[in-house]
Amino acid sequence: MVARKAPAPRARKPAPKAEPKALSPTSLLEWAAAGLGLVLTLGVLGYELREAITDGDGAPRLTVVREPTEATAGGFVVPLTVRNASDATAAEVEVRAVLERDGQVVEERRTSFTYVPGRGEASGGVVFQTDPATARLRLEPEGYQDP
């Protein structure tokens, strides 16, 4: 028997190279969306930076404002609004309301407000048995806690 030689491997032709696809130009809508994203991102970062720099500058500046008294079956309700003119937030704000007549205390009430945000306000009220129209009402913020 005669041994046959295995045929020599044939050289393969290289596959034709695909031409790179031409990149389509970026549309105006894509540029607008990217620009809007950039503006929003820079705005948020700027706001956070400002808050980090100014946050906690000073104490809350609290004032108490009364609204018109309402007569109810349980007494006289004096609605109150605590306003904070500072950037600092106040928690557990204590307010003292005193009715005085001829320099004498007729009635005294206290109330607390859980949270008064910086540059914000919170509302509540106090109830008196004596009509506040017959006496002088003195309102004072007495204290707060840092949240």
C-alpha positions in Angstrom: 0.0 0.0 0.0 1.1 3.3 -0.9 0.6 6.1 1.7 -1.0 9.1 0.4 0.0 12.5 1.5 -2.6 14.7 3.0 -3.3 17.6 0.8 -1.7 20.9 1.9 -4.1 23.3 3.6 -5.3 25.9 1.3 -4.6 29.5 2.1 -7.9 31.2 3.0 -8.7 34.4 1.4 -9.1 37.2 4.0 -12.7 38.3 4.5 -13.4 41.6 2.9 -13.1 44.3 5.6 -16.4 46.0 6.3 -16.1 49.7 5.8 -16.6 51.6 9.1 -20.0 53.1 9.2 -20.0 56.8 8.9 -21.1 58.4 12.2 -24.2 60.3 11.8 -24.0 63.9 13.0 -25.4 64.7 16.4 -28.9 66.0 16.0 -30.0 69.4 17.4 -32.4 67.6 19.7 -29.5 65.6 21.3 -27.5 68.8 21.8 -30.5 70.5 23.4 -31.0 67.5 25.8 -27.3 67.4 26.7 -27.3 71.2 27.3 -30.4 70.9 29.5 -28.8 68.1 31.5 -25.6 70.2 32.0 -27.6 73.2 33.1 -29.7 71.2 35.6 -26.6 69.4 37.0 -24.7 72.7 37.5 -27.8 74.2 39.0 -28.1 71.4 41.6 -24.4 71.5 42.4 -24.5 75.3 42.8 -27.5 75.1 45.1 -25.9 72.4 47.2 -22.7 74.4 47.5 -24.6 77.5 48.6 -26.5 75.5 51.2 -23.3 74.0 52.5 -21.7 77.4 52.9 -24.6 79.3 54.4 -26.4 76.5 56.3 -26.4 77.1 60.1 -25.3 80.7 59.8 -26.8 82.1 63.0 -29.8 81.1 65.1 -33.4 81.0 63.9 -35.1 84.4 64.0 -38.5 83.6 65.3 -41.6 85.8 65.5 -45.1 85.0 66.6 -48.1 86.6 64.8 -51.7 86.2 66.0 -54.7 85.9 63.8 -58.3 87.0 64.7 -59.7 85.3 67.8 -62.5 82.7 67.3 -65.1 82.1 70.1 -65.8 78.4 70.5 -67.8 76.3 73.0 -64.4 75.4 74.7 -63.2 79.0 75.0 -61.5 81.6 72.9 -59.1 80.2 70.2 -56.2 82.5 69.2 -54.6 81.1 66.0 -50.9 81.7 65.9 -48.3 81.7 63.1 -44.6 81.3 64.0 -42.4 82.8 61.3 -38.7 82.1 60.9 -36.7 84.9 59.1 -33.4 82.9 59.2 -32.1 80.1 57.0 -31.6 78.0 60.1 -34.3 75.5 61.0 -35.9 75.3 64.4 -37.5 72.3 66.0 -39.7 72.0 69.1 -40.4 75.8 69.2 -42.0 76.8 72.5 -44.4 79.7 72.5 -45.7 81.5 75.6 -49.0 83.4 75.3 -49.9 85.7 78.3 -53.2 87.6 78.8 -52.5 90.7 81.0 -54.9 93.2 82.4 -53.7 96.3 84.4 -50.2 94.7 84.7 -51.6 91.5 86.2 -51.5 88.1 84.5 -55.1 86.9 83.8 -54.2 83.7 82.0 -51.1 82.1 80.6 -50.8 79.3 77.9 -47.9 77.5 76.3 -47.8 75.6 73.0 -45.0 74.1 70.9 -44.4 73.7 67.2 -42.6 70.6 66.1 -40.8 72.2 63.1 -40.4 75.7 61.7 -38.3 75.6 58.5 -35.7 78.2 57.6 -37.5 81.1 55.8 -40.8 79.4 56.6 -43.6 79.3 59.0 -45.8 77.0 61.1 -49.4 77.5 62.4 -51.2 76.5 65.6 -53.1 78.1 68.3 -53.9 78.6 72.0 -57.2 78.4 73.9 -58.1 80.9 76.6 -61.1 81.0 78.9 -61.0 84.8 79.1 -61.8 86.8 75.9 -58.5 88.2 74.6 -60.3 91.3 73.5 -60.7 92.3 77.2 -57.0 92.1 77.9 -53.5 92.6 76.4 -52.1 89.5 74.7 -48.3 89.0 74.8 -46.8 86.4 72.6 -43.2 85.2 73.0 -41.1 82.5 71.4 -39.3 80.9 74.4 -37.0 78.4 72.9 -36.2 75.8 70.2 -34.0 72.9 69.5 -31.6 72.3 66.6 -33.0 69.5 64.4 
